């Protein structure tokens, strides 16, 4: 990695962003990190917690002039927000700067894919599918399909705690997807610790994953912990969308109730399953603090991208083109995440 590497983390003071900044500061001792966002005071407050190599800038992703004033300060952009993703990607191409994005919505990811030829021509790498889902979900699906040759169905469930450190944008995204789903759906066979009801959410691009995994069906969904709350979310989503502060205001009360009942509210669980006839392969990841897990995944992708031999691929690439699960697991296990597998006929 060059001595003058500067990494711009847009949204770096948010729930996920601050974990990205902390991880990069610790793991890349020669890199300079720029924390950026609309609120300069918040960016500066985070930068001031580090003794060196971290600075702050104000940026507005709805303004190309603002982007053009800040992006050239960096050798790599980490976009920790979905808003303004396409404009940011085009600016990276124009300035010859690579980008890592945590954008999760399938339409946004497909719009970025349309820029791949332009990115390759500019020798720029735009890394997508970075985070919990898409991201870790994709890598786990690759692993279970590898374990079960001839798999025809690939499924992944993201189960999040009802309370915990969830960023505002992540909460908005989850509520929007729940509104689209309208109701929970029944899965068969049931998944351990999840039950039979989930909310269908595209945590991966199903068409892209079908091509990558060579399977007929890809299904992804959201579940909540405790699992009884999964069926309630689509019902409550219209109210929560109308009064967006309601869930955040209720967090202290929910935290107290969960503590009294000895329930873990900030858990995160991923379950990936491949199926073929009566046979299946299953992988679980159990952890806590969705924002921290997402931040570590994103930071590891940045680390790998900066150290790839020969500069790696250009154009639009997915997380699986940069890092595999074996390379990512040690960092997640340091956080207390635990992985397990289960291969058996059902």
Secondary structure, 3 states (H helix, E strand, C coil): CCCCCEEEEECCCCCCHHHHHHHHHHHCCCCEEEEEECCHHHHHHHHCCCCCCEEEEECCCCCHHHHHHHHHHCCEEEECCCCCHHHHHHHHHHHCCEEEECCCCHHHHHHHHCCHHHHHHCCCEEECCCCHHHHHHHHHHHHHHHHCCCCCEEEEEEEEECCCCCCHHHHHHHHHHHHHHCCCEEEEEEECCCEEEEEECCCCCHHHHHHHHCCCEEEEEEEEECHHHHHHHHHHHHHHHHCCCHHHHHHHHHHHHHHHCCCCCCEEEEEEEEEECCEEEEEEEEEECHHHHHHHHHHHHHHHHHHCHHHCCCEEECHHHCCCHHHHHHHHHHCCCEEEEEEEEC
